[in-house]
Amino acid sequence: MKIPAKVLNFLKKNKIKHEMLEHRTVFTAYDLAQTLKRKLNEVVKTLVVKIDKDHALVVLPASHQVDFKALKKVTGAKKVDIDRENVMIKLFKVKPGAISPFHGPLHKLPVYVDKAVMKAQKAVVQAGSFESSLHMKTKDLLKVVEGKLVNFAKKRK
């Protein structure tokens, strides 16, 4: 499964430089880091969350996990939770685990990027494929997804 043309066209249209990385099939950000021999903080993962009644994407390093209390606070929501897999399939037309931060602007959804992402100059980003990812500058990622830079993640123990 290659990176969807919709994602590549979006990056091209926005003049975002990136390097395509081909790799064995992986389903998690952790496996992606292991496969590419990268540190967990250099691999970005994207999750679909439900904020009150709306959907949003959260982007954080693979070395971190979502602090739902913090996410509630920064979004001003009453309830925040991970969305169900069937929502990803229906809303984004992608398989669970193949979501990318680029699906936010492509589907007019808010994207929250944890500040820890910006500690790395470049990161590996899942882009809608289990066999290909993108390597790009984190500042370009933040810009192209029109991300809101906030603190909502905590380092995994």
C-alpha contacts under 8 A as a table, 3 or more apart, distances in Angstrom:
res1	aa1	res2	aa2	distance
1	M	129	S	5.60
1	M	130	F	6.47
1	M	131	E	6.15
1	M	132	S	7.72
2	K	128	G	7.86
2	K	129	S	5.59
2	K	130	F	7.83
2	K	131	E	6.66
2	K	132	S	6.17
3	I	7	V	7.00
3	I	8	L	7.12
3	I	127	A	6.05
3	I	128	G	5.51
3	I	129	S	5.08
3	I	132	S	6.26
3	I	133	S	7.46
4	P	7	V	5.47
4	P	8	L	6.60
4	P	127	A	7.78
4	P	128	G	6.27
4	P	129	S	7.36
5	A	8	L	5.02
5	A	9	N	5.85
6	K	9	N	5.24
6	K	10	F	6.11
7	V	10	F	5.07
7	V	11	L	6.37
7	V	102	F	6.61
7	V	103	H	7.76
7	V	127	A	7.15
7	V	128	G	7.78
8	L	11	L	5.19
8	L	12	K	6.17
9	N	12	K	4.97
9	N	13	K	5.93
10	F	13	K	5.18
10	F	14	N	6.26
10	F	102	F	8.00
10	F	106	L	7.91
11	L	14	N	5.14
11	L	15	K	6.03
11	L	16	I	5.22
11	L	17	K	7.73
11	L	144	V	7.66
12	K	15	K	4.90
12	K	16	I	6.17
13	K	16	I	7.91
14	N	144	V	6.94
16	I	140	D	6.55
16	I	144	V	7.50
17	K	136	M	6.68
18	H	134	L	6.18
18	H	135	H	5.59
18	H	136	M	4.75
18	H	137	K	7.73
19	E	134	L	5.57
19	E	135	H	5.02
19	E	136	M	6.53
20	M	132	S	6.85
20	M	133	S	6.03
20	M	134	L	4.83
20	M	135	H	6.47
21	L	132	S	5.46
21	L	133	S	5.11
21	L	134	L	5.74
21	L	135	H	6.96
22	E	131	E	5.93
22	E	132	S	4.50
22	E	133	S	6.61
23	H	35	T	7.23
23	H	36	L	7.42
23	H	131	E	5.23
23	H	132	S	5.94
23	H	133	S	7.92
24	R	35	T	7.36
24	R	130	F	7.88
24	R	131	E	5.56
25	T	130	F	5.17
25	T	131	E	4.73
26	V	29	A	7.93
26	V	31	D	5.84
26	V	32	L	5.94
26	V	130	F	5.36
26	V	131	E	6.66
27	F	31	D	6.88
27	F	32	L	7.63
27	F	97	G	5.91
27	F	98	A	7.65
27	F	130	F	6.12
28	T	31	D	5.23
28	T	32	L	6.25
28	T	97	G	6.72
29	A	32	L	4.88
29	A	33	A	6.19
29	A	40	L	7.96
29	A	43	V	6.58
29	A	44	V	7.03
29	A	45	K	5.83
29	A	62	A	5.78
29	A	126	Q	7.81
30	Y	33	A	5.20
30	Y	34	Q	6.32
30	Y	40	L	6.79
30	Y	62	A	6.33
31	D	34	Q	5.01
31	D	35	T	5.96
32	L	35	T	5.10
32	L	36	L	6.09
32	L	43	V	7.62
33	A	36	L	5.32
33	A	37	K	5.67
33	A	38	R	4.81
33	A	39	K	6.22
33	A	40	L	5.84
33	A	42	E	7.86
33	A	43	V	6.22
34	Q	37	K	4.97
34	Q	38	R	6.48
35	T	38	R	7.86
38	R	42	E	6.38
38	R	43	V	7.26
39	K	42	E	5.38
39	K	43	V	7.08
40	L	43	V	5.44
40	L	61	P	6.74
40	L	62	A	5.09
40	L	63	S	4.82
41	N	44	V	7.35
41	N	61	P	5.01
41	N	62	A	5.85
41	N	63	S	5.15
41	N	64	H	7.81
41	N	117	V	7.37
41	N	120	A	7.23
42	E	61	P	6.75
42	E	62	A	7.63
42	E	117	V	7.95
42	E	120	A	6.20
42	E	122	K	6.98
42	E	123	A	4.76
42	E	124	V	6.22
43	V	61	P	5.73
43	V	62	A	5.57
43	V	123	A	5.43
43	V	124	V	4.69
43	V	125	V	6.25
44	V	59	V	6.64
44	V	60	L	5.59
44	V	61	P	4.49
44	V	62	A	5.57
44	V	117	V	7.17
44	V	123	A	6.45
44	V	124	V	6.04
44	V	125	V	5.22
44	V	126	Q	7.13
45	K	59	V	5.75
45	K	60	L	5.60
45	K	61	P	5.98
45	K	62	A	5.66
45	K	100	S	7.74
45	K	125	V	6.95
45	K	126	Q	6.85
46	T	57	L	6.55
46	T	58	V	5.63
46	T	59	V	4.60
46	T	60	L	6.67
46	T	99	I	6.48
46	T	100	S	5.81
46	T	101	P	5.89
46	T	126	Q	7.81
47	L	57	L	5.63
47	L	58	V	5.33
47	L	59	V	6.65
47	L	82	I	7.30
47	L	99	I	7.33
48	V	55	H	6.92
48	V	56	A	5.92
48	V	57	L	4.72
48	V	58	V	6.53
48	V	82	I	6.15
48	V	83	D	5.57
48	V	88	M	7.35
48	V	99	I	7.99
49	V	55	H	5.78
49	V	56	A	5.42
49	V	57	L	5.98
49	V	58	V	7.06
49	V	80	V	6.88
49	V	81	D	5.58
49	V	82	I	4.34
49	V	83	D	4.77
50	K	53	K	6.38
50	K	54	D	5.59
50	K	55	H	4.63
50	K	56	A	6.33
50	K	79	K	7.91
50	K	80	V	5.62
50	K	81	D	5.36
50	K	82	I	6.05
50	K	83	D	5.42
51	I	54	D	5.23
51	I	55	H	6.01
51	I	56	A	6.87
51	I	72	K	7.88
51	I	75	T	7.88
51	I	77	A	6.19
51	I	78	K	7.85
51	I	79	K	6.02
51	I	80	V	4.64
51	I	81	D	6.84
52	D	77	A	5.93
52	D	78	K	6.13
52	D	79	K	4.97
52	D	80	V	6.11
55	H	83	D	7.79
55	H	109	L	6.84
55	H	110	P	7.87
56	A	104	G	7.21
56	A	109	L	5.52
56	A	110	P	5.13
56	A	111	V	5.96
56	A	112	Y	7.64
57	L	101	P	6.83
57	L	104	G	6.29
57	L	109	L	7.20
57	L	110	P	6.39
57	L	111	V	4.75
57	L	112	Y	6.22
58	V	101	P	7.73
58	V	111	V	5.74
58	V	112	Y	4.74
58	V	113	V	5.88
58	V	114	D	7.59
59	V	101	P	6.65
59	V	111	V	7.27
59	V	112	Y	6.14
59	V	113	V	4.70
59	V	114	D	6.23
59	V	117	V	7.80
60	L	64	H	6.61
60	L	65	Q	7.54
60	L	66	V	7.92
60	L	113	V	6.21
60	L	114	D	5.33
60	L	116	A	6.98
60	L	117	V	5.78
60	L	153	A	6.99
61	P	64	H	5.50
61	P	114	D	7.97
61	P	116	A	6.77
61	P	117	V	5.53
62	A	65	Q	7.52
63	S	155	K	6.05
63	S	156	R	5.89
64	H	153	A	5.96
64	H	154	K	5.32
64	H	155	K	4.24
64	H	156	R	4.98
65	Q	153	A	5.40
65	Q	154	K	5.52
65	Q	155	K	6.32
65	Q	156	R	6.04
66	V	71	L	7.53
66	V	152	F	6.10
66	V	153	A	4.48
66	V	154	K	6.41
67	D	70	A	5.37
67	D	71	L	6.25
67	D	152	F	5.46
67	D	153	A	5.04
67	D	154	K	6.09
68	F	71	L	4.89
68	F	72	K	6.02
68	F	80	V	6.50
68	F	81	D	7.26
68	F	152	F	7.16
69	K	72	K	5.16
69	K	73	K	6.30
69	K	152	F	7.96
70	A	73	K	5.02
70	A	74	V	6.25
70	A	151	N	7.13
70	A	152	F	4.89
70	A	153	A	7.53
71	L	74	V	5.27
71	L	75	T	6.07
71	L	80	V	7.31
71	L	151	N	7.61
71	L	152	F	4.87
71	L	153	A	7.93
72	K	75	T	5.33
72	K	76	G	5.68
72	K	77	A	5.01
72	K	78	K	6.65
72	K	79	K	6.71
72	K	80	V	6.02
73	K	76	G	5.14
73	K	77	A	6.83
74	V	150	V	7.02
74	V	151	N	7.55
74	V	152	F	7.43
77	A	80	V	6.76
83	D	87	V	6.74
83	D	88	M	7.78
84	R	87	V	5.48
84	R	88	M	7.09
85	E	88	M	5.27
85	E	89	I	6.63
85	E	96	P	5.75
86	N	89	I	5.07
86	N	90	K	6.12
87	V	90	K	5.05
87	V	91	L	5.61
87	V	92	F	7.84
88	M	91	L	5.28
88	M	92	F	5.37
88	M	93	K	6.74
88	M	94	V	6.39
88	M	95	K	7.03
88	M	96	P	6.30
88	M	99	I	7.72
89	I	92	F	5.72
89	I	93	K	4.68
89	I	94	V	5.12
89	I	95	K	5.75
89	I	96	P	6.87
90	K	93	K	5.58
90	K	94	V	7.97
92	F	99	I	7.87
92	F	103	H	7.18
92	F	107	H	7.61
94	V	98	A	6.16
94	V	99	I	6.62
94	V	128	G	7.13
95	K	98	A	5.55
95	K	99	I	7.45
96	P	99	I	6.77
98	A	126	Q	7.01
98	A	127	A	6.90
98	A	128	G	4.44
98	A	129	S	5.54
98	A	130	F	6.45
99	I	103	H	6.90
99	I	126	Q	7.22
99	I	127	A	6.76
99	I	128	G	5.37
100	S	103	H	5.64
100	S	104	G	7.92
100	S	125	V	7.34
100	S	126	Q	5.51
100	S	127	A	4.75
100	S	128	G	5.67
101	P	104	G	5.79
101	P	111	V	7.17
101	P	126	Q	7.97
101	P	127	A	7.51
101	P	145	V	6.52
102	F	105	P	5.96
102	F	106	L	6.31
102	F	127	A	7.36
102	F	144	V	7.70
102	F	145	V	5.79
103	H	106	L	4.89
103	H	107	H	5.86
103	H	109	L	7.92
104	G	107	H	5.38
104	G	108	K	5.79
104	G	109	L	4.65
104	G	110	P	6.04
104	G	111	V	5.83
104	G	145	V	6.61
105	P	108	K	4.69
105	P	109	L	5.93
105	P	110	P	7.33
105	P	111	V	7.80
105	P	145	V	5.72
105	P	146	E	7.21
106	L	109	L	7.79
110	P	146	E	7.97
110	P	147	G	7.18
110	P	148	K	7.84
111	V	145	V	6.72
111	V	146	E	6.94
111	V	147	G	4.84
111	V	148	K	6.25
112	Y	147	G	5.37
112	Y	148	K	4.82
112	Y	149	L	6.18
112	Y	150	V	6.76
113	V	117	V	7.09
113	V	142	L	7.19
113	V	147	G	5.66
113	V	148	K	5.82
113	V	149	L	4.95
113	V	150	V	6.22
114	D	117	V	5.83
114	D	118	M	7.88
114	D	149	L	5.83
114	D	150	V	5.17
114	D	151	N	5.15
114	D	152	F	5.95
114	D	153	A	6.34
115	K	118	M	5.56
115	K	119	K	7.41
115	K	149	L	5.81
115	K	150	V	5.68
115	K	151	N	5.67
116	A	119	K	5.45
116	A	120	A	8.00
116	A	151	N	7.75
116	A	153	A	7.81
117	V	120	A	6.31
117	V	138	T	6.98
118	M	121	Q	6.62
118	M	138	T	5.89
118	M	139	K	7.05
120	A	123	A	6.58
120	A	138	T	6.93
121	Q	137	K	5.72
121	Q	138	T	5.68
121	Q	139	K	7.50
122	K	135	H	6.79
122	K	136	M	5.31
122	K	137	K	4.12
122	K	138	T	5.14
123	A	135	H	5.61
123	A	136	M	5.71
123	A	137	K	6.34
123	A	138	T	6.07
124	V	133	S	6.62
124	V	134	L	5.52
124	V	135	H	4.44
124	V	136	M	6.64
125	V	133	S	5.77
125	V	134	L	5.13
125	V	135	H	6.22
125	V	136	M	7.56
126	Q	129	S	6.93
126	Q	130	F	7.95
126	Q	132	S	7.53
126	Q	133	S	4.91
126	Q	134	L	6.49
127	A	132	S	7.35
127	A	133	S	5.57
127	A	134	L	6.60
129	S	132	S	5.50
129	S	133	S	6.92
130	F	133	S	7.81
136	M	140	D	7.12
136	M	141	L	7.10
137	K	140	D	5.27
137	K	141	L	6.41
138	T	141	L	4.91
138	T	142	L	6.21
139	K	142	L	5.15
139	K	143	K	6.20
140	D	143	K	5.03
140	D	144	V	6.01
141	L	144	V	5.34
141	L	145	V	6.17
142	L	145	V	5.59
142	L	146	E	5.98
142	L	147	G	5.18
142	L	148	K	7.92
142	L	149	L	7.84
143	K	146	E	5.09
143	K	147	G	6.67
144	V	147	G	7.75
